[in-house]
Structures are given as C-alpha cells and as structure tokens.
Amino acid sequence: MSIRSARLTLTAVLLLAAAAVPPAIAHAFEVVLSTQGEYADAYLVNGKPFPPRVAFIDPDPPDPACLPSDPACVPPRVGRHVNGKLCFFPRRAHRPGQFGGKWTREHIHTPWDFSGPQPQGNKDPQGCVFDKKGRMFGNDVGSENGVSDGSLIVFFPGKDRRYTTFCFLDKGLADPGMPAMDDKGNLYVPEPAAAKLTKFSPPFPSSAADCDNPEHLVTTPPVKSRFIAPRAGGLNIPVSIVRVPHSKHWYVAGPIFPPIINEYDADGAFVRNIVPANVPKNPLGMDVGHDGTLYYAELNLDPVTFNTRCGSVSMVRFDKHGQPQPPVTLGKNLLFPDGVTVVRSSRFAVNFRQLPPSPDLTPAECGGE
C-alpha cells in the first residue's frame, strides 16, 4: 500500500532556496520550514507550543467556491506549488543574483512536458540533497498505485551551474521518500510501499555522459543495500530519515503499523525509541535543530480509511541527559504537512518577523480532526 495514496493531489515543483548570508545576524533564532497545502510555513520557534507561524512561500489565493479538503477542487495555478523537504545550494555554488536583499527560489528545469504523459510516474518530487561535488539528488514517487515505478535522479551543475542535465539512478523504487546523505556520500531513500529503507552507495555518475541512452539510466548503477532490518525496534514502514547531530546515528520515522520514531546506528541497528508507538499522528518529514531538538510533520490519517485529515507539526526536546521528552505541538489544522527543514534565521537575508501570518484553516478546510 502506498502511504501517499491518501494524500491530496499536488502539483509538485522541486524548490531550492539559495541561502548563503556570510555574516551572522544578531539575535538569530531557529526557523522550522514546513510545506503544507502546496505552500510553505515558517515557525519562529521559541521552545514553546504554537510559536509564531508565518508564510514563507506564499499560498495560492483562496477560492471561495471550494474547500481545500475537496480532492475535486483544483487549486489555481499561481506561482509555484511546493511540497517535500527543501534543500540548499552549497555555499561554494556561487549563483548570480542570489540575493540583492532577498532570498532566491529557483526551479530546477527538466525536459519533461507537463502538458502530456510523463516518462516516469507522476513527477512528484519529495525532497532533495546535495553532495560535496554539488550534484543534486532528487526523486519521483511514481504513480503511487502499488507499482514500483518511482525513481531516483541526480542532476549535474554543469559549467553554467544551471542543473540542466541529469541521470536516473533507479527507476524501480516503491514510492520513494525524502532522501538523506551521510559523510561518506551514501544516499538513504525510504521506500514505504515496499516497507524498506534503501542505501545507495557510490559509484554515482559524474555527468550525463554516464547515462547516454534514451532512458537516461546510468550504465554503472550504484550499489544498493537494505538499511534497517525488518521490524527493527517495532518500525515496519520507514518513510523518512534524518541524521542525529554530532553522531553517525539516524532518526527514522514510520507513519503506520505503528506510527513511531526511532534512532538507529550507522549500521542500521536499533538504538532506542524517540517517540513511542502510536503517539505521533502518522509522522512524515523530519529535521533536527542546532540544539538537537527533533521536529516532524504529522499527517493525522483516518485510522480506518487512511484519508487525509488535519495535520500538525511537533517537536521533541531532550533533557540534559539526552533523554527525549514528550512531544510538543507547534502547529495544527494543517493541510497535508510533509517536508520539514530547520535553519537559522541568520542564514537568510529576510526578516522573518515581518512576514505575514500563515493562513489559519478550520478543521472543515483541512479534512477534520
């Protein structure tokens, strides 16, 4: 079963924020960026429940004729619709016109034509990550109908730094989730529809010449292995993974059977439980703050039908002994919150405190509680 089969239809666009403000800005604070409803919120976290929440990527104008929870209601195509985890250009990837007083959003172009059938799935990227060479790895979850037709793609910066060329690393993934990378350049991709988490190890292609064929599929594929044994620590269906700060460990979330967040070591062995089984409301995207706080999005699916209901974003703080504390809610009544990205406010040339408040939805607008 595909975890995302319960989601609303999203016209996803791969979005990257070029963030490289050299000097530290005074009074910097933690910002949690989380996509929902095809736009992005910014939580100005202060250690307390329900901190200020502002619109980081503007939402579409509301259509009074239909509710966002109605799957037949197509949102107006204004601007770019976003979902999944944000990733950031490496600081050394100098880009003309990055700032000028404003942060920059850029679409990574591919030759796929939105007006007709896509050559690979439904072109629904769920996240991305850059390696030390500036290559960008992203995915396409596929058709989400139980067929393993999701893909893993690498984009190359090229001499013009435009990321116009790419190769497919794999075209047979089962609903791939948001990727993560370790210090050795190994890539970790959840495959919830296959109830596994796959590790991709080099070799990775260095240019489009390594996939010079009509399918753009690499001629020398990376090494694939399974990360985390089945049912390790009670986790049956991994859907997201994020590094534990100052260690080689990982946090891994499972949204159903049961909803849970665990910690694993570098070899995929269970270490401990972070959020107990059936406590998180179907966790999806995760990230970690500079002080070690874990932030995660929750889908809050209907337990019988698995239909989307009003989601939330929560955090887990750790005491002085490193023990996880009970989760604290940061935002609720959200429309399919998925990706979570944590940054310091000083990394952007933008005054977060002057951004407009993010729209508050009623339970009827986001699928009910």
N, C-alpha and C positions, 0 to 999 in steps of 0.2 A: 504493500500500500504506500502511496506517495504522501508524505507529510504535507506537501504543499497543494495537494488536490483540494484541500479545504479552503484555500485562500481565495480572495477576490482576484479577478483578472487584473493584472498590472501590465502596463506598457513600460517595461523597464529600460532604462538607459544607464550605461556604465558611466559613473560620475567620479571624477577625481578632483580633489581640492589641492592646488599647488600651494603649499604652506612653507614659507621659509623666511620668517622675520628674524634677522640676526640678533639684534639686541633684545634682552629681556625687558619686558614692560613691567613697571612697578605694579604691585597688587595683583599679580597674576593669580588665577584660580582655575579649578578644574571645570572642564566643559564636557558633558556627555552628549554626543551627537547620535540621534536615533531616527531612522527613517520610519515613517508611517504614512499610510494614505497617499503614497507617491510624492510626499514632500519630506522634509527633514526638520526635526525639532532640535533645539539645543537646551539642555538642562544646565543651569548655572548652579551646580551642586555646592551645598554648604554643610553637608553632613546630617541634614535634617530631612524628614519626609516632605515631599511635594515642594521642592525648591522652585524658583522662577523658571518657567519654560517659555522659550521664545522661538520664533520661526526663523530657522537658519536657511533653508531652501523654501521659498515661498510656495504655499499651496495654490492649487487652481482656484479661480473664483467659484463660489458655491452656486449650484444650480438649484433654485427653489422648487423645481418641478420633480426632483427625485432625491432619494436618500442615498448617501454613500454606501450604505449597507446593502443596497439593492444591486445584485450582480448584473442585472439587465441595464443598469444605468451606466452609460459610458461617460467618463469624465471629459470635460472639454480639453482639447489638446492645446494647452497654453504652456509655453516654455518646455522644460524637460522634466519628465517624470522619473523619479528615483526610487530605488529600494536596495536593500542589502547593505553590506559594510562598505564604508568609504576607505580608500587608501590614498596615500600621499606620495607625490613625486619625491624622489630622493633629493636631498638638498643640493647635491652637485649637478643635478639635471637642470641647469640654468635655462629658463624659458623667457623669451622676450615678452614684456608687458604683463608679467605675473601680477604685479600689484598696482602701483600708482595710487596707493591708498585703499585699495580694495582687494579682497581675496578673489581667486580666479576659479571658475568652473570650466571644465573642458570635456567635450565628448571625444572619446577615442573612436575614430572612424573605422568601420569595416565596410567591405564592398557589398554587404547584404542589403537587399532591397526590401523595405518594409511593406511595399505595395503588393507583393506576391508571396508565395510559399517560401519558407526559409530552408536553406540546405541542411540545417541542423537544428532540430527541435523547434522551440518557440522563441528562441533568442531572448531568454530571461536570465541575465547575469545576476548573481547573488553575492558578489564580492570580488576582491582582487588583492594582490600583494605584489610588491616589487622585490627583486633580489638585488644583490650588491652590484650587479652589472647593469642595472637599470631596466632589465626585462620585466614586463608586467604579465603576471599570470592571472587569468580570469576564467570564468566558467559559464556554461549554459545549462540550466537544469533539465532541458529537454521537454518532451511532450507531457510529462507528469501523469501518464496513463498506465503506469506499471511497466512500461517498456524501458529497457536500459539504453536510452539514446541521448543521455546528457554528455557534455563534452568538457574537456579541459584545454585551454588555449593559452599560448604565450604570444605576446605582442613585442616587437622589437623597436627600440627607439630610433634606430637609423641615424644617418648623419644629420638629418634635419630635425631630429628629436620629435617627430610627429607621430610615431607609432602607427604607421600605415600598413606595415607588413606583419604577418602572423603565421603560426603553425598550430595545428591541432596536435596535442599530445595524446589524447584519447577521445574516442567517440562512443564509448560503450559504458558510460557511468550511469549509476542508478540514482537519479535526482540529486546530483552533487550540490553540496552546501558551500558555505563560505570558507575559503582556503586559509591556511596559515603556513608559515615557513620557519624553520629553525636556523641556528647559526651556521650550520653546515650546508645550507641550501636545499635541504629536503623539504618537500611540499606535502602537506597533510590535507586531505579532502574528505569530508564526511560523505557517505553515500547512504542516507537514511532508508531509501527504498530497498536497499539490499542489506540493511541492518549491519553496516560495517563502516570502518574508517580506514581509508586507503592512504598509504605513504608512497609518494613518488620520489625516487632518488635519481641524481644525475646518472647518465648524461642528458642534458637538455640542449635543444638546438640553439645555435648562435645567430642564425639568420634564416630568412625564408628559403635560402638555397638548400637547407636541410629538409625541406618538405616540398621539393619541386615536382609536384604531381597534381592532378586535378582535384584530389580530395584535400590537399594541403595537410596531409597527415605525415608526421615525422617518419623518416625511413629507419632511424635508430631510436626506438621508443625508450623512455626512461624505465628504470627498474621499479616494479610495483610490489608492495608487500602489505599485509594486513597489520594495522596498528590497533592494539587493544583486542584481547581475546573475547569471544562472545560471552555475554552475561558477566563480564568482569565487574565486580562491585555492584551488581544489580543493574548495570546500564545495558539495555538491549538495542536501542536505536540511536546511535550518535548522530547529532545534527549540527553541532558547532564545536570548535576547538580554539583555544587561545592560550598563549604562553603565561606561565606563572612567573612573576617578576623575580629577577636575581636567582634564577634556577633553570634547570633543564626540564622541569615538570610542565604539565599541561592541565588546564581545566577543560573538561568535556561535558557538554550538555546533551541530555536526551529528552525529547518532548513528550513521549508517550511510552507506556508499558515498561517502567513508570516514568513520569516526569521527574527528572533528577539532574543534579550537577555534581560531578566527582573530580578528584585530582588523580593524575597518573604520572608515572616517572617517564624518563626518556625512552625506556624500552616498552612502554605501554602497560606496565604492571600497575594494578590498583594501589593507590596510596591511602586515600581517605575520602570520606564523603564531605562535601561542602554545603549543599542544600539537600536535605533528606528527601527520600522518595515521596512523591505526591504532595510536596509542599509548594514547589514552583508551579505556576499555572502554564504548563507547556512552554518551557524556555526555548528560545531560538538563538539570536545573536548575542555575543558576549564581548566584553573587553575589560581591561584592568587599568586602574588609575595609578598615578605615580606613588601613592601611599599603599598600594596593594589592594585597595577596595575593588571588589568584583561587581561589575554592572551587567545586567542582562535584560533582554526583552522577553515578554511572555505573551503567547498567543491567546491563552484562555479559551481553548476549543470546547465545544459542547461535548461532554463525556460519552454521549450516545451516538450522535451523528457526526461528530468531529467538524461541524460547521464553525466558521469563524465567529467569535463573539468579541466584545470589547476587551482589548489587551491592555498591558501595563508595562512599565519599566521599573525594575527594582535594583537594589544594591545589597551586597553582603560586606560588612566591615569585619575586621579581625582585631581581637584584643591584643594586649602586649605580649601574650604567649603564643600568638599566631593562630588562635582558635577562631573559627568562623562564628559570627553572631547571627541571630535571626534576621531574615531579610527585611528590608525597609522599602516601602513603595515610594518611587519618585514621581510617577505619573500614571494616571488611569484613564479609562474611557478613550482608548487609542484605537485607531483603525489599522489593524494588522501591523503592529510594530515588528520589525525584523532585525535590521542591522544595528549594531552599537559600536561606536568609535569614541574613544576617550582622548582628549587633547588638553593642553594647557592653553588658556586664553591668550598668553603672550606669543603663541605661535602664529597668530593671525593679526593682520593689520585691520582689525574691525573691532568696534566697541559693542560687545555682546549685550551690554546693559541697555543699549539704545535700540536694539532690535524689537520689533513689535511682538506682543504676546502671541503664542501659538493658539490657534482656534480651539476652544473647548467644545467637545462633542457631547451630546446627550447619549444615554445608552441606546436609544432608538436609532441613532445615526451610526453606531459602530457595531451593531449586532447583538446588543443586550448583554447583561452582566451574567 
